[in-house]
Amino acid sequence: MEILIMQVSLFVLALMLGVELITKVPPTLHTPLMSGTNAISGIALVGAILAAGNADGGEVARWLGFVAVVLASINVVGGYMVTNRMLAMFKRKD
């Protein structure tokens, strides 16, 4: 139970730190920030695949790993689609 409390506390701390940092980013840096976020999402996808493959916790762990892979894949694809649309706005029209 102590480990769960520690993990939840760490999650809340990371959430508060992330919100504080993101609000300080000027709007001109949002596009590079999105690209960096897509790279992190790709790393999360690899982690989800590894976690799903090593699911020693039984059937529930496998299903949670599968859901993690699906959600991370949606996040990566959606992020690249948004980045592609944003970069298309900066192309010159000939």
C-alpha positions in Angstrom: 0.0 0.0 0.0 2.9 2.4 0.7 4.2 1.8 -2.8 0.9 2.8 -4.3 0.8 6.0 -2.2 4.3 6.9 -3.3 3.5 6.2 -7.0 0.3 8.3 -6.8 2.3 11.1 -5.1 5.0 11.0 -7.7 2.3 11.1 -10.5 0.6 14.1 -8.9 3.9 15.9 -8.5 4.9 15.2 -12.2 1.4 16.4 -13.3 1.7 19.7 -11.4 5.3 20.3 -12.7 4.2 19.5 -16.3 1.3 21.9 -16.1 3.5 24.6 -14.6 6.1 24.2 -17.3 3.7 24.0 -20.3 2.0 27.3 -19.2 5.3 29.1 -19.4 6.0 28.1 -23.0 5.4 31.0 -25.5 3.0 30.3 -28.4 5.9 30.5 -30.9 7.4 27.4 -29.5 4.3 25.2 -29.5 5.2 23.5 -32.9 8.6 22.3 -31.7 7.1 21.3 -28.4 4.5 19.2 -30.3 7.3 17.5 -32.2 9.1 16.7 -29.0 5.9 15.4 -27.5 5.4 13.1 -30.5 8.9 11.6 -29.9 8.1 11.0 -26.2 4.8 9.3 -27.3 6.8 7.0 -29.5 8.9 6.0 -26.6 5.8 5.4 -24.5 4.5 3.2 -27.3 7.7 1.1 -27.2 7.3 0.9 -23.4 3.7 -0.2 -23.7 4.7 -2.9 -26.2 7.4 -4.2 -23.9 5.0 -4.1 -20.9 2.3 -6.0 -22.8 4.9 -8.6 -23.9 6.1 -9.2 -20.4 2.7 -9.4 -18.7 3.4 -11.8 -15.9 0.3 -10.6 -14.0 -2.1 -12.7 -16.0 -4.9 -11.9 -18.3 -5.7 -8.5 -16.8 -2.2 -7.4 -17.3 -2.2 -8.5 -20.9 -5.5 -6.6 -21.6 -4.2 -3.5 -19.8 -1.0 -3.7 -22.0 -3.1 -4.1 -25.1 -5.1 -1.0 -24.2 -1.9 0.9 -23.5 -0.5 0.0 -26.9 -3.8 1.1 -28.6 -4.0 4.4 -26.8 -0.3 5.2 -27.3 -0.7 4.3 -31.1 -3.6 6.7 -31.3 -1.6 9.4 -29.6 1.4 9.0 -31.9 -0.6 9.0 -35.1 -2.8 11.9 -34.0 0.2 13.9 -33.0 1.9 13.4 -36.3 -1.3 14.3 -38.2 -1.5 17.6 -36.2 2.2 18.3 -36.7 1.8 17.7 -40.5 -1.2 20.1 -40.7 0.7 22.7 -38.7 3.8 22.5 -41.0 1.5 22.7 -44.0 0.4 26.1 -42.9 4.0 27.4 -43.3 4.5 26.2 -46.8 4.6 28.8 -49.5 1.8 28.7 -52.1 3.3 28.8 -55.6 
